[in-house]
Structure formats: C-alpha cells, structure tokens
Amino acid sequence: MTGRRIEGRPVEAGRRTAGFTLLEVLVGLAVGGVVLLAGFAALAAVHDRSSHALAATQPTLEASVTRALLTEWLAGAQRISSQAGVAFTGEHGRDLGLDSDELTFPTRTRTPLGTGITAIRLRVERDPSAPIRGLLAELSFRPEDEPYVIQLAPGVTSLRIRYRPDADGVVEWTDSWVERLEPPRAVELTFHSARLEDLPPLLRLPLRVALPVLE
C-alpha cells in the first residue's frame, strides 16, 4: 500500500519525516550533561595545577625581588647624609648584644619613599609579639620621620654581614664597619633561618654587592 507522494517520490503511510522523540531528547541531554561535567572537571584540574604552580614559584619570585632591592640600594649607598642624619654603619650582632647584625646606610637609589637620599636600616625582628618578623628594611627621609617598614624575607631569623675594605681583596673581610671615614668596597649579606626549608633557595646563597667608590 502506498501513501501520498512528496516531491514526486512515494512515501510509506505512517512513516515519520522530521522531529525527535522524547527518548531521543532525554538521551541527548544526558550525553550533553556528561560532556559538560567532564569539561568542568578538566577545567578544575587545570586551575588546581595553576594554583600549585603559582604557590611553588611565589617564594622564588619574592626572594628574587629581595635580592634585587638590596643590590640596588647598596649599589647607590653613600658614605654619609646630613639630610637623612645617618652614615654608613655596620654593627656586629655581638657588639649589639643581639643574634643578628644590623646595617644602616644612606642611598641615592629610588626607594618606595620616592627619589632623594633615603636612610635604610636593615635588621632582623624575632619578637613573636611583633606585627611583622624576619628581615626588615626601615626607610626614612629624615631622622624625625616615622620609618616606613618593609618585610623583605619573613623566614630570616639571623643576618650576618661582612665588609671588604679594599677592591683588590688584599685585606680580609671584617665583621663590622663603625666610625669609618669611608664606606667599604663591598658588602656580603648572609641569611639564616631556624629551618632550611623556611628560606627560598635564592636566599640561602650569600649576597655580595660592590659599592661605589666615593670621592
């Protein structure tokens, strides 16, 4: 038995020509849902890996910034500044009755305070009640100013500083630089922590900076 003709071709009676059944729609929705779930799972995995990668690289980036800042500040160090009210002074922790050395110096290098001569004091804060601890830099323009404090490395518990008197290295390194008429030719900073893993690899290496020769 034949039915009506469509575009010149016979079509069997009762045969469906277009559309989807409810079952087909449900199957399609189920497949689409599975695909979406798989996509969201993959996106979450990528985001998780990115978060882990960022967390792993952040200490290295922070250590790199710390070394760069210290190098730049020391490279612009001055012997003395009447404006900032400080002279280049490196004190040994033993003489201070502390476990860590301290260094105060004026620098012409740009700092977070802006341009001009900035007085910088490098020290280590270990007091558990202090708001920030570790290696700190205290910056100020004038002696009466409240210092602007930067936390350079929270994992540092001790700072050792040595000074080289001459550029040729003939004279041995010294542990302090107090009441000298000129700055040293180079400075070496070594960072320590109670646990080695508290320091990024870049801060486990000593930092040596050649200082400018001042007339």
CORQUIZI-V179808 format. One record per residue. N is the residue number from 1. NEAR is the number of other ideal C-beta (glycine too) atoms within 8 Angstrom. Layout:
# CORQUIZI-V179808
{{N;NEAR} {N;NEAR}}
This chain:
# CORQUIZI-V179808
{{1;3} {2;5} {3;10} {4;4} {5;8} {6;7} {7;4} {8;4} {9;6} {10;6} {11;10} {12;7} {13;7} {14;4} {15;7} {16;4} {17;5} {18;3} {19;4} {20;6} {21;6} {22;6} {23;6} {24;8} {25;9} {26;8} {27;8} {28;9} {29;8} {30;8} {31;8} {32;8} {33;8} {34;8} {35;8} {36;8} {37;8} {38;8} {39;8} {40;8} {41;8} {42;8} {43;8} {44;8} {45;8} {46;8} {47;8} {48;8} {49;8} {50;8} {51;8} {52;8} {53;8} {54;8} {55;7} {56;7} {57;8} {58;8} {59;8} {60;10} {61;8} {62;10} {63;14} {64;9} {65;8} {66;13} {67;11} {68;8} {69;10} {70;13} {71;10} {72;9} {73;14} {74;12} {75;11} {76;10} {77;12} {78;13} {79;8} {80;8} {81;11} {82;5} {83;8} {84;13} {85;8} {86;12} {87;9} {88;15} {89;11} {90;15} {91;11} {92;9} {93;13} {94;5} {95;8} {96;9} {97;5} {98;7} {99;7} {100;12} {101;14} {102;14} {103;13} {104;12} {105;15} {106;15} {107;13} {108;7} {109;9} {110;4} {111;10} {112;6} {113;9} {114;6} {115;3} {116;8} {117;11} {118;13} {119;15} {120;13} {121;10} {122;13} {123;11} {124;12} {125;9} {126;9} {127;6} {128;5} {129;3} {130;8} {131;2} {132;9} {133;9} {134;13} {135;14} {136;13} {137;12} {138;11} {139;13} {140;13} {141;10} {142;8} {143;8} {144;3} {145;7} {146;4} {147;8} {148;9} {149;9} {150;9} {151;10} {152;11} {153;13} {154;8} {155;10} {156;15} {157;12} {158;11} {159;15} {160;10} {161;14} {162;10} {163;14} {164;14} {165;7} {166;8} {167;8} {168;4} {169;6} {170;4} {171;7} {172;3} {173;7} {174;11} {175;8} {176;10} {177;10} {178;8} {179;3} {180;8} {181;3} {182;6} {183;12} {184;14} {185;10} {186;11} {187;14} {188;13} {189;14} {190;10} {191;13} {192;9} {193;11} {194;4} {195;5} {196;6} {197;4} {198;8} {199;14} {200;10} {201;8} {202;10} {203;13} {204;8} {205;6} {206;6} {207;11} {208;8} {209;12} {210;7} {211;12} {212;6} {213;6} {214;7} {215;2}}
